[in-house]
Amino acid sequence: MKHHLTRGLLLSTALAAGLGAAQAQDSTAEAIAKYREMLQDGNPAELYEMKGEELWKQKRGPKNVSLEQCDLGKGPGVIKGAFVELPRYFKDTGRVQDLESRLVTCMETLQGFDGAAIAKTPFRRGEMANVTALATYVATASKGMDFNLPQSHPQEKLMYEAGKRMFFTRGGTHDFSCASCHGTDDKRIRLQDLPNLTKNPGDGIGFAAWPAYRVSNAQMWSMQLRLNDCFRQQRFPEPKFGSDATIALGVYMGVNAKGAESAVPAIKR
């Protein structure tokens, strides 16, 4: 009898502790959500948006030209609605490009910058920092619009299938894949909800929220940097900027986000 009472007491204590931890976790998560909501009114991403607009209109580079004739898929100079249709195929480069890699193409062809040199520049430095600001400006012009990536060109379809395969491929020292964190509903890590990026509307929280300002390190993160950091956390070799691997993943997540509203510029922990 005493043995059963002791077991019951221990079980009750364990359940109470578990319930308390779960309640504490939920309350902390709610607090984080409220904190983000408070910051949204004064989202520091607005500063990057302003810088991006300045860079877009400023005559720069060896050719001393602005980016106002940059074609992001909807015609020269048109930015509204461009972000929610990227990545997409571009005839002039013969490849599928996302917003950031396309901006580098425009900086190279219109302004005379060395695109390869920009691609090798570490994130948040030099012209790469300018690419992030430009991406923030362009993406913000589509805030609230629905994602609708084109899938009419064979290259776009190929990149979707490649991205899907990469998303579920496990590897690295931890045997992780993108799907390990973002392949099912109701996952969380360190009080952070992990959106399911295999379906809609999960990408309205995930893919459709980048570029975003990260409060934890006071930095503006682009989608290319977000993916680069995911590879790092999986203990994979970090991809090159604008690589086919990152573009393919962007196509897969972007197509899955069809109909989801763009939340850029968002604010993250």
C-alpha positions as CSV (number, residue, x, y, z in Angstrom):
1,M,0.0,0.0,0.0
2,K,2.8,2.3,1.0
3,H,4.6,1.5,-2.2
4,H,1.5,2.4,-4.3
5,L,1.1,5.6,-2.4
6,T,4.7,6.6,-3.0
7,R,4.4,5.8,-6.7
8,G,1.2,7.8,-7.0
9,L,2.8,10.7,-5.2
10,L,5.8,10.7,-7.5
11,L,3.6,10.4,-10.6
12,S,1.4,13.3,-9.4
13,T,4.5,15.4,-8.8
14,A,5.9,14.6,-12.2
15,L,2.6,15.4,-13.9
16,A,2.3,18.7,-12.0
17,A,5.9,19.6,-12.9
18,G,5.3,18.8,-16.5
19,L,2.0,20.8,-16.6
20,G,3.7,23.7,-14.9
21,A,6.5,23.7,-17.4
22,A,4.1,23.5,-20.3
23,Q,2.0,26.4,-18.9
24,A,5.2,28.4,-18.4
25,Q,6.3,27.7,-21.9
26,D,2.9,28.7,-23.3
27,S,2.9,31.9,-21.2
28,T,6.4,32.7,-22.4
29,A,5.4,32.1,-26.0
30,E,2.4,34.4,-25.5
31,A,4.7,37.1,-24.0
32,I,7.1,36.8,-27.0
33,A,4.1,37.2,-29.4
34,K,3.0,40.4,-27.5
35,Y,6.5,41.7,-27.5
36,R,6.7,41.3,-31.3
37,E,3.3,43.1,-31.6
38,M,4.5,46.0,-29.5
39,L,7.7,46.3,-31.6
40,Q,5.8,46.1,-35.0
41,D,4.7,49.8,-34.8
42,G,8.3,50.9,-34.6
43,N,9.8,48.0,-36.6
44,P,13.5,48.9,-37.3
45,A,13.1,47.2,-40.7
46,E,11.6,50.5,-41.8
47,L,15.1,52.0,-41.6
48,Y,16.4,49.4,-44.1
49,E,13.4,50.0,-46.3
50,M,14.2,53.7,-46.4
51,K,17.8,52.9,-47.2
52,G,16.7,50.5,-49.9
53,E,14.5,53.2,-51.6
54,E,17.4,55.6,-51.5
55,L,19.7,53.0,-53.1
56,W,17.1,52.2,-55.7
57,K,16.8,55.8,-56.9
58,Q,20.5,56.8,-56.4
59,K,22.9,56.9,-59.4
60,R,25.7,54.6,-58.4
61,G,28.4,52.2,-59.7
62,P,30.9,52.6,-62.5
63,K,28.0,53.6,-64.9
64,N,26.5,56.1,-62.5
65,V,23.0,54.8,-63.1
66,S,20.1,54.2,-60.8
67,L,18.2,50.9,-60.5
68,E,14.9,52.4,-61.6
69,Q,15.0,50.4,-64.9
70,C,15.6,47.1,-63.1
71,D,13.3,44.4,-64.4
72,L,12.1,42.2,-61.6
73,G,9.7,40.3,-63.7
74,K,6.9,42.8,-64.2
75,G,8.7,45.2,-66.5
76,P,11.5,47.8,-66.0
77,G,11.1,49.7,-62.8
78,V,7.9,48.0,-61.6
79,I,8.3,46.8,-58.0
80,K,4.8,46.4,-56.7
81,G,3.8,42.8,-57.0
82,A,7.2,41.6,-58.1
83,F,8.2,40.1,-54.7
84,V,5.2,37.8,-54.5
85,E,6.1,36.3,-57.9
86,L,9.7,35.5,-57.1
87,P,11.7,33.3,-57.6
88,R,10.9,33.1,-61.4
89,Y,12.6,32.4,-64.7
90,F,14.3,35.3,-66.5
91,K,15.0,35.1,-70.2
92,D,18.0,37.4,-70.2
93,T,20.0,35.3,-67.7
94,G,18.5,32.0,-68.7
95,R,17.9,30.9,-65.2
96,V,15.4,31.1,-62.3
97,Q,16.3,33.9,-59.9
98,D,15.1,35.1,-56.5
99,L,14.8,38.7,-55.5
100,E,18.3,39.1,-54.2
101,S,20.1,37.4,-57.0
102,R,18.0,39.4,-59.5
103,L,19.0,42.6,-57.8
104,V,22.6,41.7,-58.2
105,T,22.1,41.1,-61.9
106,C,20.6,44.6,-62.2
107,M,23.4,46.1,-60.2
108,E,25.8,44.4,-62.6
109,T,24.1,45.1,-66.0
110,L,22.7,48.6,-65.2
111,Q,25.2,50.1,-62.8
112,G,28.4,48.2,-63.8
113,F,29.1,46.6,-60.4
114,D,31.0,43.3,-60.3
115,G,28.2,40.8,-59.6
116,A,30.6,37.9,-58.7
117,A,32.4,40.1,-56.2
118,I,29.1,41.1,-54.6
119,A,28.1,37.4,-54.4
120,K,31.3,36.6,-52.5
121,T,30.9,39.5,-50.0
122,P,29.8,38.3,-46.5
123,F,26.3,39.2,-45.5
124,R,25.8,42.6,-43.8
125,R,29.0,44.0,-45.4
126,G,29.6,46.3,-48.3
127,E,27.4,46.0,-51.3
128,M,25.8,42.8,-49.8
129,A,24.4,44.9,-47.1
130,N,23.0,47.2,-49.8
131,V,21.4,44.2,-51.5
132,T,19.5,43.4,-48.3
133,A,18.3,46.9,-48.0
134,L,17.2,46.9,-51.6
135,A,15.4,43.6,-51.1
136,T,13.6,45.0,-48.1
137,Y,12.4,48.0,-50.1
138,V,11.2,46.0,-53.0
139,A,9.6,43.3,-50.9
140,T,7.7,45.9,-48.8
141,A,6.0,47.2,-51.9
142,S,4.1,43.9,-52.1
143,K,3.1,43.8,-48.4
144,G,-0.3,42.3,-48.0
145,M,-0.4,40.9,-51.6
146,D,-0.9,37.2,-52.2
147,F,1.9,34.9,-53.3
148,N,1.5,33.5,-56.8
149,L,4.8,32.2,-58.1
150,P,4.7,31.3,-61.9
151,Q,5.2,27.7,-62.8
152,S,4.7,27.9,-66.6
153,H,8.4,27.6,-67.7
154,P,10.1,24.2,-67.6
155,Q,13.0,25.7,-65.5
156,E,10.5,26.9,-62.9
157,K,8.9,23.4,-62.6
158,L,12.3,21.8,-62.5
159,M,13.4,24.1,-59.6
160,Y,10.3,23.3,-57.7
161,E,10.9,19.5,-57.9
162,A,14.6,20.0,-57.0
163,G,13.6,22.2,-54.1
164,K,11.1,19.6,-52.9
165,R,13.7,16.9,-53.0
166,M,16.2,19.1,-51.1
167,F,13.7,20.0,-48.5
168,F,13.2,16.3,-47.5
169,T,16.8,15.2,-47.9
170,R,18.5,14.3,-44.6
171,G,22.2,14.6,-44.1
172,G,25.0,16.3,-42.1
173,T,26.3,15.2,-38.7
174,H,22.8,15.5,-37.2
175,D,21.0,13.7,-40.0
176,F,18.7,16.7,-40.4
177,S,16.6,17.9,-43.3
178,C,14.5,21.1,-43.7
179,A,11.5,18.9,-43.0
180,S,12.9,17.9,-39.6
181,C,11.9,21.3,-38.3
182,H,9.4,22.5,-40.9
183,G,7.7,19.4,-42.3
184,T,4.8,19.0,-39.9
185,D,2.4,21.0,-37.8
186,D,2.7,22.1,-34.1
187,K,6.5,22.0,-33.8
188,R,8.4,24.3,-31.5
189,I,12.1,24.9,-30.6
190,R,13.3,27.2,-27.8
191,L,9.7,28.6,-27.4
192,Q,9.7,29.4,-31.1
193,D,6.8,28.0,-33.2
194,L,8.1,26.3,-36.4
195,P,5.8,26.9,-39.3
196,N,5.0,23.9,-41.6
197,L,6.5,25.0,-44.9
198,T,5.2,22.1,-46.9
199,K,1.8,23.7,-47.2
200,N,-0.2,26.9,-47.2
201,P,-0.7,29.0,-45.1
202,G,2.5,27.9,-43.3
203,D,4.6,30.0,-45.6
204,G,2.6,33.1,-44.8
205,I,4.5,33.0,-41.5
206,G,7.7,31.5,-42.7
207,F,8.8,32.1,-46.4
208,A,6.5,35.2,-46.8
209,A,8.0,36.9,-43.8
210,W,11.6,37.4,-45.0
211,P,13.4,39.8,-45.2
212,A,12.8,40.3,-41.5
213,Y,14.4,42.2,-38.6
214,R,15.8,39.9,-36.0
215,V,15.6,41.4,-32.5
216,S,18.0,38.9,-31.0
217,N,20.9,40.3,-32.9
218,A,19.6,43.6,-34.1
219,Q,20.1,42.7,-37.8
220,M,18.1,42.7,-40.9
221,W,18.0,39.2,-42.4
222,S,17.3,38.4,-46.0
223,M,15.9,35.1,-47.3
224,Q,19.3,34.1,-48.6
225,L,20.8,34.6,-45.2
226,R,18.0,32.8,-43.5
227,L,18.6,29.7,-45.7
228,N,22.3,30.0,-45.3
229,D,21.9,29.9,-41.5
230,C,19.5,26.9,-41.8
231,F,22.2,25.0,-43.7
232,R,24.7,26.0,-40.9
233,Q,22.4,24.7,-38.2
234,Q,22.0,21.4,-40.0
235,R,25.8,21.2,-40.1
236,F,25.7,21.2,-43.9
237,P,28.3,23.1,-46.0
238,E,26.9,26.7,-46.2
239,P,25.7,27.4,-49.8
240,K,27.0,30.2,-52.0
241,F,24.9,33.3,-52.4
242,G,22.3,32.9,-55.1
243,S,23.1,29.2,-55.6
244,D,20.7,26.9,-57.4
245,A,20.2,25.1,-54.1
246,T,18.9,28.2,-52.3
247,I,16.8,29.3,-55.3
248,A,15.3,25.8,-55.6
249,L,14.3,25.8,-52.0
250,G,12.8,29.3,-52.5
251,V,10.7,28.1,-55.4
252,Y,9.4,25.1,-53.5
253,M,8.4,27.2,-50.4
254,G,7.2,30.1,-52.5
255,V,4.9,27.9,-54.7
256,N,3.6,26.2,-51.5
257,A,2.7,29.7,-50.2
258,K,0.3,30.4,-53.1
259,G,-2.5,32.6,-51.8
260,A,-0.6,33.5,-48.6
261,E,-0.2,37.2,-47.8
262,S,3.3,38.7,-47.8
263,A,4.2,39.9,-44.3
264,V,7.4,41.7,-45.2
265,P,9.0,43.4,-43.4
266,A,8.4,41.1,-40.5
267,I,10.0,41.2,-37.1
268,K,11.5,38.0,-35.6
269,R,13.0,37.0,-32.3
